[in-house]
């Protein structure tokens, strides 16, 4: 008679190493691979100095206040016995939120430059894995790498890692919620600076919100900032024939990244002559590039609105059908 095999034993899941043996997407033992690099080490440059960045005044004020809390931590402890209510020596978690292209990544690099550290920028696509348990391992690897390099840890637009927990009735809820728990645990253990960014602040898990010292809102530049941005991104004024005040007015609503693209594209447009000595940027070139960006953004907004309306229509049809069948 063939030997009887012992029944499988289901092990309880762990927040960092969950592995459901019933799931076909689990990683089998003979498929084990070393954990991939889950981020990139970025060294800031002099141009990232906080004083040189064109940001709203309140953004710089909040960033400097957060960094000052690190610098005077010893005095805060001596005078206020702060560890009795906030035992976080060396820890600072900042949340940058707001539209894309408003300077969040540059500000993160400015912080690392001021602290004399590199930035460990987490690659979201490398963290997320189809294998149960591996995403949590990659989260732990990101924090370990930041410790190894004494770096500021930067999670850029990783909304699904930071969003609210999933209802237990939904598919894969156990794995997703365990990833959230792992991230919370690592944040609690990490004695360093962590910066998280999002365009969807309202989706954050409340448990994450209470771990963050400062929430800093980034906005599109105002008129004076836009004027400065055009001057900054057209670095050879002798080759530029333009009215920056007019450009600032025409570019209302554009982001820092949008204005950078306008300037770069105008430089390319003005550098087509066979003789580089005749290269130059004109007001007309810059206005044309602003119009292109505005058109692209309008079309993008139109597509988003169209998709929302389509979704509403489908949902209404489904409700109408349920009413007709008496459900």
C-alpha positions in Angstrom: 0.0 0.0 0.0 1.3 3.5 -0.7 2.5 5.5 2.3 -0.1 7.8 3.7 0.9 11.5 3.6 0.2 13.8 6.5 -2.5 16.4 5.8 -1.4 19.9 5.1 -1.4 22.3 8.0 -2.5 25.8 7.5 -0.1 28.2 9.2 -1.4 31.5 10.6 -0.5 34.5 8.5 2.3 36.9 9.6 2.1 40.6 8.8 5.6 40.4 7.1 5.6 36.9 5.6 2.0 35.9 4.8 1.9 32.9 2.4 -1.5 31.4 1.7 -0.8 27.8 0.4 -4.2 27.6 -1.1 -3.5 30.5 -3.5 -2.1 29.5 -6.9 -0.1 32.7 -7.1 2.0 31.8 -4.1 5.7 31.5 -4.7 6.8 27.9 -4.4 10.0 27.0 -2.6 11.9 26.1 -5.7 11.0 29.6 -7.2 12.5 31.5 -4.3 14.6 34.4 -5.6 16.6 37.1 -3.8 14.6 40.2 -3.0 15.1 42.8 -5.8 16.3 46.3 -5.3 13.1 48.1 -4.5 14.4 51.7 -4.9 17.0 54.0 -6.2 19.6 55.9 -4.3 19.5 59.6 -5.4 22.1 62.1 -4.4 20.8 65.7 -4.3 22.5 68.5 -6.3 23.3 72.1 -5.3 20.3 73.2 -7.5 18.0 71.4 -5.0 18.9 73.7 -2.1 15.7 74.6 -0.3 16.4 78.3 -0.5 16.7 78.1 -4.3 13.4 76.2 -4.8 10.4 78.2 -6.0 7.8 77.0 -3.5 4.9 78.7 -1.7 6.2 80.4 1.5 4.0 78.3 3.8 5.5 75.1 2.3 9.0 76.2 3.0 8.0 77.3 6.5 6.4 73.9 7.3 9.4 72.0 5.9 11.9 74.0 7.9 9.8 73.6 11.0 9.8 69.9 10.7 13.6 69.8 10.2 14.2 72.2 13.1 12.3 69.7 15.4 15.0 67.2 14.5 17.8 69.7 15.2 16.6 70.7 18.6 15.3 67.3 19.7 17.8 67.1 22.6 16.6 70.5 23.9 13.0 69.5 23.5 13.7 66.5 25.6 15.5 68.4 28.2 13.0 71.2 28.6 9.7 69.4 27.9 10.5 65.7 28.5 9.0 65.1 25.1 9.7 61.4 24.9 7.0 60.9 27.6 4.4 61.8 25.0 6.2 61.3 21.7 9.1 58.7 21.9 10.4 59.4 18.4 14.1 60.3 18.6 15.4 61.1 15.2 12.0 60.3 13.6 10.2 62.6 11.2 7.4 61.6 8.8 6.3 64.2 6.4 3.3 64.0 4.0 3.5 66.0 0.8 0.1 66.2 -0.9 -1.2 68.1 -3.9 -1.4 68.0 -7.7 1.4 66.4 -9.7 4.2 68.7 -10.9 4.1 71.1 -7.9 7.6 70.4 -6.6 7.1 67.6 -4.1 10.1 65.5 -5.4 12.4 68.6 -5.6 11.4 69.5 -2.0 12.3 66.0 -0.9 15.7 66.3 -2.5 16.1 69.7 -0.8 15.5 68.1 2.5 18.1 65.5 1.9 20.6 68.1 0.8 20.0 70.1 4.0 20.4 66.9 6.1 23.6 65.9 4.2 22.0 62.5 3.3 21.0 60.7 0.1 17.4 60.0 -0.9 16.2 56.4 -1.2 13.4 56.7 -3.6 11.1 53.6 -3.5 10.2 52.1 -6.8 6.5 51.3 -6.3 6.5 48.7 -9.2 9.3 46.8 -7.5 7.5 46.7 -4.2 4.2 45.3 -5.4 4.4 41.6 -6.1 1.8 39.1 -7.3 3.2 36.5 -4.8 1.5 36.6 -1.4 3.9 37.8 1.3 6.5 39.3 -1.1 5.1 42.8 -1.0 5.5 42.9 2.7 9.0 41.6 2.4 9.8 44.3 -0.2 8.4 47.0 2.2 10.8 45.7 4.9 13.6 45.7 2.3 13.0 49.4 1.5 13.4 50.4 5.2 16.4 48.2 5.5 18.1 49.9 2.5 17.3 53.3 3.9 19.0 52.3 7.2 22.0 50.8 5.4 22.6 54.0 3.4 21.6 56.4 6.2 19.1 57.9 3.7 15.8 59.7 3.7 13.1 57.3 2.7 10.9 58.5 -0.1 7.6 56.9 -1.0 6.4 58.8 -4.1 2.7 58.5 -5.0 2.3 55.0 -3.5 -1.4 55.5 -2.8 -2.4 51.9 -2.7 0.2 51.2 0.0 -1.0 54.1 2.1 -4.8 53.9 1.5 -7.5 52.8 3.7 -7.8 49.1 4.7 -10.0 46.9 2.6 -13.2 45.3 3.9 -12.7 41.7 5.0 -15.5 40.7 2.6 -13.5 41.7 -0.5 -11.1 39.5 -2.5 -7.5 39.5 -1.4 -8.4 41.7 1.6 -6.2 39.7 4.0 -3.0 40.2 1.9 -3.7 43.9 1.3 -4.4 44.6 4.9 -1.3 42.7 6.0 0.8 44.9 3.7 -0.7 48.0 5.4 0.1 46.5 8.8 3.7 45.8 7.8 4.1 49.4 6.5 2.8 50.7 9.8 5.1 48.5 11.8 8.1 49.6 9.8 7.2 53.3 10.2 7.1 52.8 14.0 10.5 51.1 14.0 12.3 53.5 11.7 14.3 56.2 13.4 14.8 58.5 10.4 13.1 60.8 8.0 10.3 59.4 5.8 8.6 61.4 3.1 5.4 60.2 1.5 3.6 61.9 -1.3 0.1 61.5 -2.9 -2.3 63.1 -5.2 -5.2 61.4 -3.3 -4.8 62.5 0.3 -8.4 61.6 1.1 -7.6 57.9 0.6 -5.0 57.7 3.3 -5.5 55.1 6.1 -6.4 57.0 9.3 -3.8 54.9 11.2 -1.2 56.4 8.9 -2.4 59.9 9.5 -1.7 59.8 13.2 1.9 58.7 12.5 2.7 61.7 10.3 4.1 64.8 12.0 3.3 67.3 9.3 1.0 67.4 6.3 2.2 69.9 3.8 0.0 70.9 0.9 1.6 71.7 -2.4 -0.2 74.0 -4.8 0.3 75.3 -8.3 2.5 78.4 -8.4 1.0 81.9 -8.2 1.8 84.7 -10.7 5.0 85.9 -9.1 6.3 82.3 -8.8 5.4 81.6 -12.4 7.4 84.6 -13.5 10.4 83.4 -11.5 10.0 79.9 -13.0 10.2 81.2 -16.5 13.4 83.2 -15.6 14.9 80.1 -14.0 14.1 77.7 -16.8 15.4 80.0 -19.6 18.9 80.1 -18.2 20.5 82.2 -21.0 18.5 85.5 -20.9 20.6 87.0 -23.7 19.0 84.5 -26.1 15.4 85.1 -24.9 13.1 87.8 -26.2 10.0 87.5 -24.0 7.9 89.4 -21.4 7.9 87.2 -18.3 5.0 89.1 -16.8 2.8 88.3 -19.8 3.9 84.7 -19.7 3.0 84.5 -16.0 -0.5 85.7 -16.8 -0.9 83.3 -19.8 0.3 80.3 -17.8 -2.2 80.7 -14.9 -3.1 77.2 -13.6 0.0 75.5 -14.9 2.2 73.5 -12.6 5.9 73.9 -12.0 6.4 70.8 -14.2 4.2 72.3 -16.9 6.3 75.5 -17.0 9.5 73.5 -17.2 8.2 71.6 -20.2 7.1 74.8 -21.9 10.6 76.3 -21.5 12.4 73.2 -22.6 10.2 72.7 -25.7 10.6 76.4 -26.6 14.4 76.0 -26.3 14.2 73.1 -28.7 11.9 75.1 -31.1 14.4 77.9 -31.1 17.4 75.8 -31.7 16.7 74.5 -35.2 18.9 76.8 -37.2 22.0 75.2 -38.7 24.1 77.9 -37.1 23.8 77.7 -33.3 24.8 81.4 -33.1 21.4 82.2 -34.4 19.5 80.2 -31.8 17.0 82.0 -29.6 13.7 81.8 -27.9 10.9 84.3 -28.6 7.6 85.3 -26.9 5.7 83.6 -29.8 7.4 80.3 -29.2 6.7 80.3 -25.5 3.1 81.3 -26.0 2.7 78.5 -28.5 4.0 75.9 -26.1 1.8 77.3 -23.3 -1.2 76.8 -25.7 -0.1 73.2 -26.4 0.1 72.4 -22.7 -3.3 74.0 -22.0 -4.9 72.0 -24.9 -3.4 68.7 -23.6 -4.6 69.3 -20.1 -8.1 70.3 -21.3 -8.4 67.1 -23.4 -7.2 65.0 -20.4 -9.8 66.6 -18.1 -12.4 66.1 -20.8 -11.6 62.4 -21.1 -11.7 62.0 -17.3 -15.1 63.7 -17.1 -16.4 61.5 -20.0 -15.2 58.4 -18.3 -16.9 59.5 -15.1 -20.2 60.1 -16.9 -19.9 56.8 -18.6 -19.5 55.1 -15.3 -22.5 56.9 -13.9 -24.6 55.9 -16.9 -23.6 52.2 -16.6 -24.3 52.3 -12.9 -27.8 53.9 -13.5 -28.6 51.2 -16.1 -27.7 48.5 -13.6 -30.0 50.1 -10.9 -32.8 50.4 -13.4 -32.5 46.8 -14.4 -32.6 45.7 -10.7 -35.7 47.7 -10.2 -37.4 46.1 -13.2 -36.8 42.6 -12.0 -37.9 43.5 -8.5 -34.6 43.3 -6.7 
